[in-house]
Amino acid sequence: MAAKAKKKAVTVTEAPAGARYEELKRMLLERQREIMNEVQGKIRDVRAEASDKDHDVVDPGETAEVDIQEDIEFALIQMKSETLNKVNEALRRLDENTYGNCFECGDEISEARLRALPFAVRCKDCEQERETAAQRERLLAQRRGSSNLFFDMPNS
C-alpha cells in the first residue's frame, strides 16, 4: 500500500497508520453510524405509521396526501442510503490509501472540504469545473429543446 501512495504525486500519508488516517477514519465511521441510525429510524417510523394507519380512508384528498407523505419518506430514506454508500466507498478508499485524492487531477483534497463533505471525490477546483460544464450542458440542451419547438411552424 505504501508503494501505491508513493506512485502518486500526492502526500496524504506515508502509510495508513498516520494521525490523519486515524482522524479521517474516525470521522467517516462516525458519519456512517449516524446515517445508519437515521435510516433505521426512518424505516421504523414508516413501518409504525403503516401499521397504525387506518386503511379505510374515505376522502380521496386524504389518500393523495398520505401517498405524497409516503413518497417523501421513501425519498429521504433513499437519499440517506445513497449517502451511506458514498461513506462506505470513502472508507474503502481510505483503507486503500487513495482517500483524499481528487479523482480528476490527483491533488490532495483540502481537509476543510473533507470535513464538510467526508465522501468528496474531487477537489474544490475540479468540482467547480465539473459543475460549470454540467450547467453549460443543461443550458445547451434547454436551448436545443426550445429551438425544436419552432420546427413545425411554416416559414412566412
Protein Blocks (a to p, Z undefined) as FASTA:
>chain_A
ZZmmmmpccdfbfbfkbmklmmmmmmmmmmmmmmmmmmmmmmmmmmmmmmmpcfbbfblk
lmmmmmmmmmmmmmmmmmmmmmmmmmmmmmmmmmnopghiafklopacdfklmmmmmmbc
bdfklmmmmmmmmmmmmmmmmmmmmmmmmmmpccZZ
